[in-house]
Amino acid sequence: MARFLSNTILKGISRASQSPRIVPASFNHVKLRFSTNIPNDPDSHADFQPNNKAVNESGSCSGINIKELVDKDVKEHPIVIYMKGYPDLPQCGFSALAVRVLKQYNVPLTARNILEYPDLRTGVKAYSNWPTFPQIFIKGEFIGGSDIIMNMHQTGELKEKLQDIAGKEESE
């Protein structure tokens, strides 16, 4: 029985390799639209409706303005990184690279996960006028993303920029 199945499978494979079948198929005839934003759907429970949230310092949600939140973060903390994930668990290679470079300087790092709050993601983009993440602010100044931080690290410019921040940490 096993020999019969084996021969049948091998014959099928050899035929397929001799004359490959090309089956024309088009998936464009089915046009489905998916949306999670159905504001007045009576069949949808309020728990499943999209929420606009911002996160405050304690980590709880509040109705504060995103621009004010970003402005407060940038002014109060020497280094702020808006990234995908957290410094200990980045969810993006570029975010991981930026954190790895900044950690080499032993500086205090404040981070916000933009994946948890879509409004924060769009708000930070509008604040910095920069389309990609991570976004890094040093001493209130927008620096850029991981590529710029890496370039500054390689040229020594980042060490100069972070020198007084690292010095403050060591003296405390």
DSSP file with accessible surface (Angstrom, degrees, kcal/mol):
  #  RESIDUE AA STRUCTURE BP1 BP2  ACC     N-H-->O    O-->H-N    N-H-->O    O-->H-N    TCO  KAPPA ALPHA  PHI   PSI    X-CA   Y-CA   Z-CA
    1    1 A M     >        0   0  172      0, 0.0     4,-2.2     0, 0.0     5,-0.2   0.000 360.0 360.0 360.0 -43.8    0.0    0.0    0.0
    2    2 A A  H  >  +     0   0   76      1,-0.2     4,-2.5     2,-0.2     5,-0.2   0.889 360.0  51.6 -64.1 -37.9    2.8    2.4    0.9
    3    3 A R  H  > S+     0   0  198      2,-0.2     4,-2.7     1,-0.2     5,-0.2   0.909 108.1  51.9 -65.6 -40.5    4.6    1.6   -2.3
    4    4 A F  H  > S+     0   0  134      2,-0.2     4,-2.3     1,-0.2    -2,-0.2   0.940 112.4  45.0 -61.5 -46.1    1.4    2.4   -4.3
    5    5 A L  H  X S+     0   0   89     -4,-2.2     4,-2.5     2,-0.2     5,-0.2   0.913 112.8  51.4 -64.5 -41.9    1.0    5.8   -2.6
    6    6 A S  H  X S+     0   0   58     -4,-2.5     4,-2.5     1,-0.2    -2,-0.2   0.933 111.7  46.2 -62.4 -45.7    4.6    6.6   -3.0
    7    7 A N  H  X S+     0   0   77     -4,-2.7     4,-2.4     2,-0.2    -1,-0.2   0.891 112.1  51.7 -64.1 -40.0    4.5    5.8   -6.8
    8    8 A T  H  X S+     0   0   72     -4,-2.3     4,-2.1    -5,-0.2    -2,-0.2   0.926 111.9  46.0 -63.8 -43.3    1.3    7.8   -7.2
    9    9 A I  H  X S+     0   0  105     -4,-2.5     4,-2.5     1,-0.2    -2,-0.2   0.936 112.9  49.6 -65.5 -44.7    2.8   10.8   -5.5
   10   10 A L  H  X S+     0   0  100     -4,-2.5     4,-2.7    -5,-0.2     5,-0.2   0.895 110.1  50.8 -63.3 -39.0    6.0   10.6   -7.5
   11   11 A K  H  X S+     0   0  124     -4,-2.4     4,-2.3     2,-0.2    -1,-0.2   0.915 110.7  49.7 -63.6 -41.8    4.2   10.3  -10.8
   12   12 A G  H  X S+     0   0   37     -4,-2.1     4,-2.1     2,-0.2    -2,-0.2   0.915 112.6  47.1 -63.7 -39.0    2.1   13.3   -9.9
   13   13 A I  H  X S+     0   0  102     -4,-2.5     4,-2.1     2,-0.2    -2,-0.2   0.929 112.0  49.2 -69.6 -42.0    5.3   15.3   -9.0
   14   14 A S  H  X S+     0   0   48     -4,-2.7     4,-1.4     1,-0.2    -1,-0.2   0.889 112.0  48.8 -67.7 -36.9    7.1   14.2  -12.2
   15   15 A R  H  X S+     0   0  160     -4,-2.3     4,-2.2    -5,-0.2    -1,-0.2   0.905 110.3  51.6 -66.3 -39.7    4.1   15.2  -14.4
   16   16 A A  H  < S+     0   0   61     -4,-2.1    -2,-0.2     1,-0.2    -1,-0.2   0.878 110.3  48.5 -65.4 -36.0    3.8   18.5  -12.6
   17   17 A S  H  < S+     0   0   91     -4,-2.1    -1,-0.2     1,-0.2    -2,-0.2   0.800 111.7  50.5 -75.6 -25.1    7.5   19.3  -13.3
   18   18 A Q  H  < S+     0   0  150     -4,-1.4    -2,-0.2     1,-0.3    -1,-0.2   0.896 126.6  18.7 -78.1 -43.3    7.2   18.3  -16.9
   19   19 A S  S  < S-     0   0   73     -4,-2.2    -1,-0.3    -5,-0.1    -2,-0.1  -0.772  80.1-155.1-131.8  88.8    4.2   20.4  -17.8
   20   20 A P        -     0   0   99      0, 0.0     2,-0.5     0, 0.0    -3,-0.1  -0.393  15.5-131.6 -65.1 138.5    3.7   23.2  -15.3
   21   21 A R        -     0   0  227     -5,-0.1     2,-0.6    -2,-0.1    -2,-0.0  -0.809  14.9-161.5 -94.0 128.2    0.1   24.3  -15.2
   22   22 A I        -     0   0  154     -2,-0.5     0, 0.0     2,-0.0     0, 0.0  -0.951   7.3-168.0-109.1 117.1   -0.5   28.0  -15.3
   23   23 A V        -     0   0  113     -2,-0.6     2,-0.3     2,-0.0    -2,-0.0  -0.922  18.5-133.9-109.1 114.8   -3.9   28.9  -14.0
   24   24 A P        +     0   0  123      0, 0.0     2,-0.4     0, 0.0    -2,-0.0  -0.532  35.8 169.1 -68.6 129.8   -5.0   32.4  -14.7
   25   25 A A        -     0   0   74     -2,-0.3     2,-0.4     0, 0.0    -2,-0.0  -0.998  19.8-167.4-142.6 144.0   -6.5   33.9  -11.6
   26   26 A S        -     0   0   68     -2,-0.4     3,-0.3     1,-0.1     4,-0.0  -0.993  11.4-177.2-133.4 127.9   -7.5   37.3  -10.6
   27   27 A F  S >  S+     0   0  173     -2,-0.4     3,-0.8     1,-0.2    -1,-0.1   0.341  70.0  88.5-100.8   3.6   -8.3   38.4   -7.1
   28   28 A N  T 3   +     0   0  129      1,-0.2    -1,-0.2     3,-0.1    -2,-0.0   0.620  69.5  75.0 -77.4 -12.9   -9.2   41.9   -8.1
   29   29 A H  T 3  S+     0   0  145     -3,-0.3     2,-0.7     1,-0.1    -1,-0.2   0.730  86.2  69.5 -73.7 -17.7  -12.8   41.1   -8.8
   30   30 A V    <   -     0   0   80     -3,-0.8     2,-0.7    -4,-0.0    -1,-0.1  -0.880  65.8-176.1-101.5 113.0  -13.5   40.9   -5.1
   31   31 A K        +     0   0  182     -2,-0.7     2,-0.4     2,-0.0    -3,-0.1  -0.900   6.7 177.2-114.3 103.7  -13.3   44.4   -3.6
   32   32 A L        -     0   0  121     -2,-0.7     2,-0.5     2,-0.0    -2,-0.0  -0.846  14.7-155.3-105.3 142.3  -13.8   44.3    0.1
   33   33 A R        -     0   0  241     -2,-0.4     2,-0.4     2,-0.0    -2,-0.0  -0.973   7.8-167.7-118.5 128.1  -13.6   47.3    2.3
   34   34 A F        +     0   0  180     -2,-0.5     2,-0.4     2,-0.0    -2,-0.0  -0.946  11.3 169.6-114.6 136.5  -12.7   47.0    5.9
   35   35 A S        -     0   0   79     -2,-0.4     3,-0.1     1,-0.1    -2,-0.0  -0.996  28.0-167.1-145.6 139.3  -13.1   49.8    8.4
   36   36 A T  S    S+     0   0  125     -2,-0.4     2,-0.9     1,-0.1    -1,-0.1   0.378  75.5  86.0-100.7   2.0  -12.9   49.9   12.1
   37   37 A N        +     0   0  104     12,-0.1    -1,-0.1    13,-0.0    12,-0.1  -0.731  43.5 146.2-108.6  82.8  -14.5   53.4   12.2
   38   38 A I    >   -     0   0   78     -2,-0.9     3,-0.9     1,-0.2     6,-0.1  -0.877  22.6-175.6-115.7  94.9  -18.2   52.9   12.3
   39   39 A P  T 3  S+     0   0   93      0, 0.0    -1,-0.2     0, 0.0    10,-0.0   0.877  75.7  26.2 -67.0 -39.4  -19.5   55.8   14.4
   40   40 A N  T 3  S+     0   0  149      3,-0.0     3,-0.0     2,-0.0    -2,-0.0  -0.125  76.4 143.4-119.8  39.7  -23.3   55.0   14.6
   41   41 A D    X   -     0   0   51     -3,-0.9     3,-1.3     1,-0.2    -3,-0.1  -0.689  35.4-160.4 -82.2 115.3  -23.5   51.3   14.1
   42   42 A P  T 3  S+     0   0  120      0, 0.0    -1,-0.2     0, 0.0    -2,-0.0   0.742  89.3  57.9 -69.5 -19.6  -26.3   50.0   16.4
   43   43 A D  T 3  S+     0   0  151      2,-0.1     2,-0.5    -3,-0.0    -2,-0.1   0.510  91.6  85.2 -86.1  -5.5  -24.9   46.4   16.2
   44   44 A S  S <  S-     0   0   40     -3,-1.3     2,-0.1    -6,-0.1     5,-0.0  -0.839  76.1-131.4-103.1 133.1  -21.5   47.5   17.6
   45   45 A H    >   -     0   0  109     -2,-0.5     3,-1.9     1,-0.1     4,-0.3  -0.467  23.3-115.9 -77.1 152.0  -20.9   47.7   21.4
   46   46 A A  G >  S+     0   0   72      1,-0.3     3,-1.2     2,-0.2    -1,-0.1   0.789 112.1  66.5 -60.9 -28.1  -19.3   50.8   22.7
   47   47 A D  G 3  S+     0   0  128      1,-0.2    -1,-0.3     0, 0.0    -3,-0.0   0.744 101.8  48.6 -64.4 -22.6  -16.2   48.8   23.9
   48   48 A F  G <  S+     0   0  161     -3,-1.9    -1,-0.2     2,-0.1    -2,-0.2   0.404  87.2 105.1-100.4   2.5  -15.4   48.1   20.3
   49   49 A Q  S <  S-     0   0   42     -3,-1.2   -12,-0.1    -4,-0.3     2,-0.0  -0.545  83.3 -98.1 -78.9 146.9  -15.6   51.7   19.1
   50   50 A P        -     0   0   64      0, 0.0     2,-0.4     0, 0.0    -1,-0.1  -0.378  39.7-152.7 -65.7 143.6  -12.3   53.5   18.4
   51   51 A N        -     0   0   96     -3,-0.1     2,-0.7    -2,-0.0     0, 0.0  -0.940  11.0-141.6-118.9 142.8  -11.2   55.7   21.2
   52   52 A N        +     0   0  131     -2,-0.4     2,-0.4    66,-0.1    65,-0.0  -0.905  37.7 166.0-101.4 113.6   -9.0   58.8   21.0
   53   53 A K        -     0   0   92     -2,-0.7     2,-0.3     8,-0.0    67,-0.3  -0.951  26.2-164.0-131.5 149.6   -6.7   58.7   24.0
   54   54 A A  E     -A   62   0A   3      8,-1.1     8,-1.9    -2,-0.4     2,-0.4  -0.919  22.6-130.0-123.0 155.6   -3.6   60.5   25.2
   55   55 A V  E     -A   61   0A  13     -2,-0.3     6,-0.2     6,-0.2     2,-0.1  -0.876  17.3-155.5-111.0 135.9   -1.4   59.2   28.0
   56   56 A N    >   -     0   0   43      4,-2.4     3,-2.0    -2,-0.4    13,-0.0  -0.381  42.3 -81.1 -98.3-173.3   -0.3   61.3   30.9
   57   57 A E  T 3  S+     0   0   95      1,-0.3    -1,-0.0     2,-0.1    -2,-0.0   0.816 128.3  53.7 -60.4 -32.9    2.8   60.9   33.1
   58   58 A S  T 3  S-     0   0   97      2,-0.1    -1,-0.3     1,-0.1     3,-0.1   0.570 116.7-112.3 -79.8  -6.8    1.1   58.3   35.3
   59   59 A G  S <  S+     0   0   43     -3,-2.0     2,-0.2     1,-0.3    -2,-0.1   0.406  77.5 124.4  92.8  -2.6    0.3   56.2   32.2
   60   60 A S        -     0   0   58      1,-0.1    -4,-2.4    -5,-0.1    -1,-0.3  -0.515  65.7-104.0 -89.4 162.4   -3.4   56.7   32.5
   61   61 A C  E     +A   55   0A  60     -6,-0.2     2,-0.3    -2,-0.2    -6,-0.2  -0.573  45.2 163.6 -86.0 142.8   -5.6   58.1   29.7
   62   62 A S  E     -A   54   0A  39     -8,-1.9    -8,-1.1    -2,-0.3     0, 0.0  -0.944  47.9-105.6-148.9 172.3   -6.8   61.6   29.8
   63   63 A G        +     0   0   88     -2,-0.3     2,-0.1   -10,-0.1    -8,-0.1  -0.015  66.0 138.5 -93.5  31.0   -8.3   64.2   27.5
   64   64 A I        -     0   0   70    -10,-0.1     2,-0.2     1,-0.1    -2,-0.1  -0.382  62.3 -94.7 -78.0 158.2   -5.2   66.4   27.2
   65   65 A N     >  -     0   0   83      1,-0.1     4,-2.1    -2,-0.1     5,-0.1  -0.481  24.7-139.7 -71.8 134.1   -4.0   67.9   23.9
   66   66 A I  H  > S+     0   0   25      1,-0.2     4,-2.8     2,-0.2     5,-0.3   0.909 102.7  53.5 -63.0 -42.8   -1.4   65.8   22.1
   67   67 A K  H  > S+     0   0  126      1,-0.2     4,-2.6     2,-0.2    -1,-0.2   0.920 110.2  48.0 -60.4 -40.9    0.6   68.9   21.0
   68   68 A E  H  > S+     0   0  124      2,-0.2     4,-2.6     1,-0.2    -1,-0.2   0.889 110.8  51.8 -66.1 -38.7    0.8   70.0   24.6
   69   69 A L  H  X S+     0   0    4     -4,-2.1     4,-2.6     2,-0.2    -2,-0.2   0.945 112.7  43.9 -62.9 -47.1    1.8   66.5   25.7
   70   70 A V  H  X S+     0   0    0     -4,-2.8     4,-2.7     2,-0.2     5,-0.2   0.931 113.9  51.0 -64.7 -43.4    4.6   66.4   23.2
   71   71 A D  H  X S+     0   0   42     -4,-2.6     4,-2.0    -5,-0.3    -1,-0.2   0.916 111.4  48.0 -61.1 -42.3    5.7   69.9   24.0
   72   72 A K  H  X S+     0   0   91     -4,-2.6     4,-2.4     2,-0.2     5,-0.2   0.924 112.1  49.5 -64.0 -45.7    5.8   69.1   27.7
   73   73 A D  H  X S+     0   0    0     -4,-2.6     4,-1.8     1,-0.2    -2,-0.2   0.936 112.3  47.4 -57.5 -48.4    7.8   65.9   27.1
   74   74 A V  H  < S+     0   0    5     -4,-2.7    66,-0.4     1,-0.2    -1,-0.2   0.863 116.6  42.9 -66.5 -35.7   10.3   67.7   24.9
   75   75 A K  H  < S+     0   0  149     -4,-2.0    -1,-0.2    -5,-0.2    -2,-0.2   0.830 117.4  44.0 -80.6 -33.2   10.8   70.6   27.4
   76   76 A E  H  < S+     0   0  114     -4,-2.4    -2,-0.2    -5,-0.2    -1,-0.2   0.716 109.4  55.8 -86.2 -23.0   10.9   68.5   30.6
   77   77 A H     <  -     0   0   44     -4,-1.8    63,-0.4    -5,-0.2     3,-0.2  -0.922  69.3-142.2-117.8 138.2   13.2   65.7   29.6
   78   78 A P  S    S+     0   0   48      0, 0.0    61,-3.4     0, 0.0     2,-0.4   0.877  93.6  24.4 -65.2 -35.8   16.7   66.0   28.1
   79   79 A I  E     +B  138   0B   0     59,-0.2    31,-2.3    29,-0.2     2,-0.4  -0.985  69.1 176.7-134.0 123.9   16.2   63.1   25.7
   80   80 A V  E     -Bc 137 110B   1     57,-2.5    57,-3.0    -2,-0.4     2,-0.5  -0.990   5.9-171.1-126.0 133.0   12.8   61.9   24.4
   81   81 A I  E     -Bc 136 111B   0     29,-2.6    31,-1.9    -2,-0.4     2,-0.7  -0.992  11.0-158.7-126.0 123.1   12.3   59.2   21.9
   82   82 A Y  E     +Bc 135 112B   0     53,-2.7    53,-2.2    -2,-0.5     2,-0.3  -0.925  39.0 154.7 -96.4 115.8    8.9   58.5   20.3
   83   83 A M  E     - c   0 113B   0     29,-2.4    31,-2.6    -2,-0.7     2,-0.8  -0.823  54.0 -93.3-140.0 171.6    9.3   54.9   19.1
   84   84 A K  S    S-     0   0   56     -2,-0.3     7,-2.9    29,-0.2     8,-0.4  -0.847  99.0 -12.2 -91.5 107.1    7.6   51.7   18.2
   85   85 A G  E    S-E   90   0C   0     -2,-0.8    -2,-0.3     5,-0.3    29,-0.1  -0.666  99.2 -58.6 101.2-158.9    7.7   49.7   21.5
   86   86 A Y  E >   -E   89   0C  94      3,-1.4     3,-1.1    -2,-0.2    -2,-0.1  -0.860  45.6-105.0-123.3 159.5    9.7   50.4   24.6
   87   87 A P  T 3  S+     0   0   32      0, 0.0    -1,-0.1     0, 0.0    23,-0.0   0.865 123.9  43.9 -54.3 -37.6   13.5   50.8   25.1
   88   88 A D  T 3  S+     0   0  142      1,-0.2    -3,-0.0    11,-0.0     8,-0.0   0.684 130.4  25.1 -79.9 -17.5   13.7   47.4   26.7
   89   89 A L  E <  S-E   86   0C 116     -3,-1.1    -3,-1.4     0, 0.0    -1,-0.2  -0.521  78.3-174.4-145.3  70.0   11.4   45.8   24.1
   90   90 A P  E     -E   85   0C  43      0, 0.0    -5,-0.3     0, 0.0     3,-0.0  -0.394  14.7-157.8 -66.9 146.5   11.5   47.7   20.8
   91   91 A Q  S    S+     0   0  118     -7,-2.9     2,-0.3     1,-0.1    -6,-0.2   0.063  73.8  53.7-111.7  23.2    9.1   46.5   18.1
   92   92 A C  S  > S-     0   0   26     -8,-0.4     4,-2.4     1,-0.1     5,-0.2  -0.976  75.9-131.2-155.3 140.7   11.0   48.0   15.2
   93   93 A G  H  > S+     0   0   59     -2,-0.3     4,-2.3     1,-0.2     5,-0.1   0.868 109.4  51.5 -63.1 -36.3   14.6   47.6   14.0
   94   94 A F  H  > S+     0   0  133      2,-0.2     4,-2.3     1,-0.2    -1,-0.2   0.910 110.8  48.0 -69.6 -39.9   15.0   51.3   13.6
   95   95 A S  H  > S+     0   0    0      2,-0.2     4,-2.4     1,-0.2     5,-0.2   0.915 111.3  51.4 -64.4 -41.4   13.7   52.0   17.1
   96   96 A A  H  X S+     0   0   23     -4,-2.4     4,-2.5     1,-0.2    -2,-0.2   0.911 109.6  50.0 -61.5 -42.4   16.1   49.3   18.4
   97   97 A L  H  X S+     0   0   46     -4,-2.3     4,-2.4     2,-0.2     5,-0.2   0.935 110.4  49.1 -62.9 -45.7   19.0   50.9   16.7
   98   98 A A  H  X S+     0   0    0     -4,-2.3     4,-2.5     1,-0.2     5,-0.2   0.927 113.3  46.6 -61.4 -44.8   18.3   54.3   18.0
   99   99 A V  H  X S+     0   0    5     -4,-2.4     4,-2.7     1,-0.2    -1,-0.2   0.925 110.8  52.7 -64.2 -42.7   17.9   53.0   21.6
  100  100 A R  H  X S+     0   0  147     -4,-2.5     4,-0.8    -5,-0.2    -2,-0.2   0.916 111.6  46.1 -60.9 -42.4   21.1   51.0   21.3
  101  101 A V  H >< S+     0   0    6     -4,-2.4     3,-0.8     1,-0.2     4,-0.4   0.945 114.5  46.8 -66.2 -46.7   23.1   54.0   20.1
  102  102 A L  H ><>S+     0   0    1     -4,-2.5     3,-1.5     1,-0.2     5,-0.6   0.863 105.8  59.3 -66.5 -34.5   21.7   56.3   22.9
  103  103 A K  H ><5S+     0   0   95     -4,-2.7     3,-1.4     1,-0.3    -1,-0.2   0.763  91.5  69.8 -66.7 -21.7   22.3   53.7   25.6
  104  104 A Q  T <<5S+     0   0  117     -4,-0.8    -1,-0.3    -3,-0.8    -2,-0.2   0.742  96.6  53.5 -66.2 -20.0   26.0   53.7   24.8
  105  105 A Y  T < 5S-     0   0   41     -3,-1.5    -1,-0.2    -4,-0.4    -2,-0.2   0.410 104.0-129.5 -96.9   1.8   26.2   57.2   26.3
  106  106 A N  T < 5 +     0   0  127     -3,-1.4    -3,-0.1     1,-0.2    -2,-0.1   0.921  55.0 149.4  50.3  50.9   24.6   56.4   29.6
  107  107 A V      < -     0   0   17     -5,-0.6     2,-0.2    62,-0.1    -1,-0.2  -0.819  56.7 -94.9-110.9 153.5   22.1   59.2   29.4
  108  108 A P        -     0   0   39      0, 0.0     2,-0.5     0, 0.0   -29,-0.2  -0.501  44.0-160.2 -68.0 133.6   18.5   59.3   30.8
  109  109 A L        -     0   0   44     -2,-0.2     2,-0.5   -31,-0.1   -29,-0.2  -0.971  11.6-166.1-124.4 122.0   16.1   58.3   28.1
  110  110 A T  E     -c   80   0B  36    -31,-2.3   -29,-2.6    -2,-0.5     2,-0.3  -0.925  18.3-178.4-105.4 130.7   12.4   59.0   28.1
  111  111 A A  E     -c   81   0B  29     -2,-0.5     2,-0.4   -31,-0.2   -29,-0.2  -0.954  18.4-162.9-132.7 150.1   10.4   57.1   25.6
  112  112 A R  E     -c   82   0B  29    -31,-1.9   -29,-2.4    -2,-0.3     2,-0.8  -0.998  22.9-129.8-130.0 137.5    6.8   56.8   24.5
  113  113 A N  E >>  -c   83   0B  11     -2,-0.4     3,-0.7   -31,-0.2     4,-0.5  -0.753  16.9-169.6 -88.1 111.2    5.3   53.9   22.6
  114  114 A I  T 34 S+     0   0    1    -31,-2.6     7,-0.4    -2,-0.8     3,-0.2   0.667  78.7  70.9 -76.6 -14.8    3.4   55.3   19.6
  115  115 A L  T 34 S+     0   0   68    -32,-0.5    -1,-0.2     1,-0.2   -31,-0.1   0.790  94.6  54.3 -72.9 -25.9    1.8   52.0   18.7
  116  116 A E  T <4 S+     0   0   95     -3,-0.7    -1,-0.2     1,-0.2    -2,-0.2   0.785 114.7  37.9 -76.0 -29.1   -0.4   52.1   21.8
  117  117 A Y    >X  -     0   0   33     -4,-0.5     4,-1.8    -3,-0.2     3,-0.6  -0.865  60.5-171.4-130.7  98.7   -1.9   55.5   20.9
  118  118 A P  H 3> S+     0   0   89      0, 0.0     4,-2.1     0, 0.0     5,-0.2   0.845  90.1  56.8 -58.6 -33.4   -2.6   56.3   17.3
  119  119 A D  H 3> S+     0   0   47    -66,-0.3     4,-2.5     1,-0.2     5,-0.2   0.873 104.5  52.1 -66.6 -35.6   -3.4   60.0   18.1
  120  120 A L  H <> S+     0   0    1     -3,-0.6     4,-2.7   -67,-0.3     5,-0.3   0.918 107.3  54.0 -64.0 -40.0    0.1   60.3   19.7
  121  121 A R  H  X S+     0   0   78     -4,-1.8     4,-1.7    -7,-0.4    -2,-0.2   0.941 113.8  39.5 -60.1 -49.1    1.6   58.9   16.5
  122  122 A T  H  X S+     0   0   86     -4,-2.1     4,-2.1     1,-0.2    -1,-0.2   0.869 114.5  54.9 -71.2 -34.2   -0.1   61.5   14.3
  123  123 A G  H  X S+     0   0   16     -4,-2.5     4,-2.4    -5,-0.2    -2,-0.2   0.899 107.8  48.0 -65.9 -40.1    0.4   64.3   16.8
  124  124 A V  H  X S+     0   0    0     -4,-2.7     4,-2.4     2,-0.2     5,-0.3   0.910 109.8  53.2 -67.7 -39.8    4.2   63.7   17.0
  125  125 A K  H  X>S+     0   0   73     -4,-1.7     4,-1.6    -5,-0.3     5,-1.0   0.917 112.6  44.5 -59.5 -43.3    4.4   63.7   13.2
  126  126 A A  H  <5S+     0   0   81     -4,-2.1    -2,-0.2     2,-0.2    -1,-0.2   0.889 112.0  53.3 -68.5 -37.9    2.6   67.0   13.0
  127  127 A Y  H  <5S+     0   0   66     -4,-2.4    -2,-0.2     1,-0.2    -1,-0.2   0.914 122.5  27.1 -64.0 -44.8    4.7   68.5   15.9
  128  128 A S  H  <5S-     0   0   21     -4,-2.4    -1,-0.2     2,-0.2    -2,-0.2   0.592  96.1-132.3 -94.6 -14.2    8.1   67.6   14.2
  129  129 A N  T  <5 +     0   0  146     -4,-1.6    -3,-0.2    -5,-0.3    -4,-0.1   0.910  67.2 126.4  58.6  42.7    6.9   67.7   10.6
  130  130 A W      < -     0   0   80     -5,-1.0    -1,-0.2    -6,-0.3    -2,-0.2  -0.999  51.8-153.7-132.7 129.3    8.7   64.4   10.2
  131  131 A P        +     0   0   90      0, 0.0     2,-0.2     0, 0.0    -6,-0.1   0.669  65.8  62.5 -84.2 -16.1    6.9   61.3    8.7
  132  132 A T  S    S-     0   0   78      2,-0.1    -2,-0.0    -7,-0.1    12,-0.0  -0.677  75.1 -92.1-115.4 166.1    8.8   58.4   10.2
  133  133 A F  S    S+     0   0   16     -2,-0.2     2,-0.2     2,-0.1   -50,-0.1  -0.917  85.0  52.2-124.2 151.2    9.6   56.9   13.5
  134  134 A P        -     0   0    2      0, 0.0     2,-0.5     0, 0.0   -51,-0.2   0.466  66.5-169.9 -75.2 158.8   11.5   56.8   15.8
  135  135 A Q  E     -B   82   0B   0    -53,-2.2   -53,-2.7    -2,-0.2     2,-0.5  -0.992   4.2-160.3-121.4 128.1   11.7   60.5   16.4
  136  136 A I  E     -BD  81 144B   0      8,-2.4     7,-3.1    -2,-0.5     8,-1.2  -0.925   8.4-170.0-118.0 130.5   14.4   61.7   18.8
  137  137 A F  E     -BD  80 142B   5    -57,-3.0   -57,-2.5    -2,-0.5     2,-0.5  -0.972   3.8-170.5-117.2 129.4   14.5   65.0   20.6
  138  138 A I  E >  S-BD  79 141B   0      3,-2.6     3,-1.8    -2,-0.4   -59,-0.2  -0.990  73.4 -15.2-123.8 123.5   17.6   66.1   22.5
  139  139 A K  T 3  S-     0   0   95    -61,-3.4    -1,-0.2    -2,-0.5   -60,-0.1   0.881 129.7 -52.1  52.8  42.3   17.5   69.2   24.8
  140  140 A G  T 3  S+     0   0   41    -63,-0.4     2,-0.4   -66,-0.4    -1,-0.3   0.429 115.6 114.6  81.1  -2.4   14.2   70.3   23.3
  141  141 A E  E <   -D  138   0B 103     -3,-1.8    -3,-2.6   -67,-0.1     2,-0.4  -0.863  69.1-123.6-107.0 132.8   15.5   70.1   19.7
  142  142 A F  E     +D  137   0B  53     -2,-0.4    -5,-0.2    -5,-0.2    -7,-0.0  -0.595  31.5 175.6 -73.1 125.1   14.2   67.6   17.1
  143  143 A I  E     -     0   0B  22     -7,-3.1     2,-0.3    -2,-0.4    -1,-0.2   0.858  35.0-120.6 -97.5 -49.5   17.2   65.6   15.9
  144  144 A G  E     -D  136   0B   0     -8,-1.2    -8,-2.4     4,-0.1    -1,-0.3  -0.991  38.9 -41.9 143.1-148.6   15.6   63.0   13.5
  145  145 A G     >  -     0   0    2     -2,-0.3     4,-2.3   -10,-0.2     5,-0.2  -0.187  69.6 -71.9-107.3-164.0   15.5   59.3   13.3
  146  146 A S  H  > S+     0   0    6      1,-0.2     4,-2.6   -12,-0.2     5,-0.2   0.847 126.1  56.7 -65.6 -33.5   17.8   56.4   13.8
  147  147 A D  H  > S+     0   0  107      2,-0.2     4,-2.2     1,-0.2    -1,-0.2   0.919 110.1  44.6 -65.7 -39.1   19.8   57.1   10.6
  148  148 A I  H  > S+     0   0   50      2,-0.2     4,-2.8     1,-0.2     5,-0.2   0.922 113.5  49.7 -72.2 -41.7   20.6   60.6   11.8
  149  149 A I  H  X S+     0   0    0     -4,-2.3     4,-2.4     2,-0.2    -2,-0.2   0.916 111.8  49.7 -61.3 -42.2   21.5   59.5   15.3
  150  150 A M  H  X S+     0   0   56     -4,-2.6     4,-2.4     2,-0.2    -2,-0.2   0.921 111.3  48.2 -63.8 -42.6   23.7   56.8   13.8
  151  151 A N  H  X S+     0   0   94     -4,-2.2     4,-1.9     1,-0.2     6,-0.2   0.918 112.2  48.9 -63.9 -43.4   25.5   59.2   11.6
  152  152 A M  H  X>S+     0   0   13     -4,-2.8     6,-1.8     1,-0.2     5,-0.9   0.871 110.8  51.7 -63.7 -36.8   26.0   61.7   14.4
  153  153 A H  H ><5S+     0   0   53     -4,-2.4     3,-0.6    -5,-0.2    -2,-0.2   0.926 109.8  48.6 -64.5 -44.0   27.4   58.8   16.6
  154  154 A Q  H 3<5S+     0   0  132     -4,-2.4    -2,-0.2     1,-0.2    -1,-0.2   0.838 114.5  44.7 -68.0 -32.5   29.8   57.8   13.8
  155  155 A T  H 3<5S-     0   0   87     -4,-1.9    -1,-0.2    -5,-0.2    -2,-0.2   0.555 111.5-117.2 -88.9  -8.4   31.1   61.4   13.3
  156  156 A G  T <X5S+     0   0   27     -4,-0.8     4,-1.5    -3,-0.6    -3,-0.2   0.386  84.9 115.6  89.4  -5.0   31.3   62.2   17.1
  157  157 A E  H  ><S+     0   0  107     -5,-0.9     4,-2.1    -6,-0.2    -4,-0.2   0.874  72.5  54.5 -66.7 -34.6   28.7   64.9   16.9
  158  158 A L  H  > S+     0   0    0     -6,-1.8     4,-2.3     1,-0.2    -1,-0.2   0.904 103.8  55.0 -68.0 -37.9   26.3   63.0   19.2
  159  159 A K  H  > S+     0   0  134     -7,-0.4     4,-0.8     1,-0.2    -1,-0.2   0.917 109.6  47.4 -61.4 -41.9   29.0   62.6   21.9
  160  160 A E  H >< S+     0   0  138     -4,-1.5     3,-0.5     1,-0.2     4,-0.5   0.915 112.3  49.6 -64.4 -41.9   29.4   66.4   21.9
  161  161 A K  H 3< S+     0   0   51     -4,-2.1     4,-0.3     1,-0.2    -2,-0.2   0.852 117.9  38.8 -68.1 -33.5   25.7   67.0   22.0
  162  162 A L  H 3X S+     0   0    2     -4,-2.3     4,-2.8     1,-0.2     5,-0.3   0.464  88.2  98.5 -96.6  -1.5   25.2   64.5   24.9
  163  163 A Q  H <X S+     0   0  129     -4,-0.8     4,-2.1    -3,-0.5    -1,-0.2   0.911  86.3  42.3 -57.9 -48.7   28.3   65.4   26.9
  164  164 A D  H  > S+     0   0   76     -4,-0.5     4,-1.8    -3,-0.2    -1,-0.2   0.846 114.0  52.7 -70.9 -28.1   26.7   67.8   29.4
  165  165 A I  H  > S+     0   0    6     -4,-0.3     4,-1.7     2,-0.2    -2,-0.2   0.947 111.7  45.1 -70.4 -44.3   23.7   65.4   29.8
  166  166 A A  H  X S+     0   0   16     -4,-2.8     4,-1.9     1,-0.2    -2,-0.2   0.887 111.4  54.7 -66.3 -34.9   25.9   62.5   30.6
  167  167 A G  H  X S+     0   0   34     -4,-2.1     4,-1.8    -5,-0.3    -1,-0.2   0.887 105.7  51.6 -66.1 -38.0   28.0   64.7   32.9
  168  168 A K  H  X S+     0   0  126     -4,-1.8     4,-1.1     1,-0.2    -1,-0.2   0.900 109.1  51.1 -64.6 -40.5   24.9   65.7   34.9
  169  169 A E  H  < S+     0   0   83     -4,-1.7     3,-0.3     1,-0.2    -2,-0.2   0.908 110.4  47.8 -65.0 -41.5   23.9   62.0   35.4
  170  170 A E  H  < S+     0   0  155     -4,-1.9    -1,-0.2     1,-0.2    -2,-0.2   0.862 110.3  52.1 -70.9 -32.7   27.4   61.1   36.7
  171  171 A S  H  <        0   0   98     -4,-1.8    -1,-0.2    -5,-0.2    -2,-0.2   0.731 360.0 360.0 -76.3 -21.6   27.5   64.0   39.1
  172  172 A E     <        0   0  174     -4,-1.1    -3,-0.1    -3,-0.3    -4,-0.0  -0.066 360.0 360.0 -82.8 360.0   24.1   63.1   40.7
